[in-house]
């Protein structure tokens, strides 16, 4: 069965977008830079061929392969594919490019995704070229870090973000991007440490500091007392995230009256992150939510969750795709979309695509691996499903998360004529769910078993 996304907790963690998509309000005090568009020309393709012939490396091979998918195959590209195939570990994003190159006439369920991967590879190549010309432009390193993490290349992402901050250690945008990266890497303590060392008086930094303190389970040192925030005379769009972060902390600690006042004020000048927090707090704490806020630019997450709240499953999946495109490194939009597509729409193709896409940046996500295995099993691809559910169980570190994986294993066993084994796996899933007081999980596992019987 599918893993239901955990929505019990949400913080106002900074978004991390490319500079061209970041709000001008947030960019204030951060020098702006662009990395150029996607339009690839023949001259660049020839340059990639030359780079490959001059120095055979994985980076040059991937750049050449992406360009070859635009301009057509070549001897050099064929050689690059052979080189990549010989590597011990191939990134999922690069494997998709190889599959498309090797079978250009084949129909692909992932055509738009592959095109996006090609575009990203071109952007990475251009950014590296720009950095060679402007090695002290910190924002270029941040852009490169974001692209790398979206492709699951964690070491290079971390290294480039560290380089960016070494050049501009007090840059607001870079500090917030680093905070978001630290959360993605499941090491928010390093992000919190950076933020705690930053100059005081920046509302955007203060909001991120409050969010990461909450994630780390540490007492929040209020840089501005909550009641003072209500009296703060500052542009609404500058303090919306800080108000929302502070309001969330008050709600969680039982101070409902003050929390709701802070959340109400945060709606004035709200950005998409605040809108998502307001939508979440409406469900969890009955905070007032104005539906017009869903029109705020970039509010994919809030739209997806609101559609789900009102049982509009199709819209929920559609908005989850927008959310995933906006935050391609995040596990949450892919997990949400794959769950809704499979459990409510029975659209196992969409569920599989979303889960597989999320695994590019999160290859060890046990929940995404489970959702992928479930969708593929429902499509009749039992060999692949079996492989993925084994990976899911291997990467499950919390026993309370096992019921869904055991149930998916049971499904695969039933569908491959191992009825006795399947029944036992479902019973194990139910018992494990009961052990951890997961009543709904036990009920869903039982329902799935009945359907297989």
Order of alpha helices (4+ residues) and beta strands (2+ residues): alpha-alpha-alpha-alpha-alpha-alpha-alpha-alpha-alpha-alpha-alpha-alpha-alpha-alpha-alpha-alpha-alpha-alpha-alpha-alpha-alpha-alpha-alpha-alpha
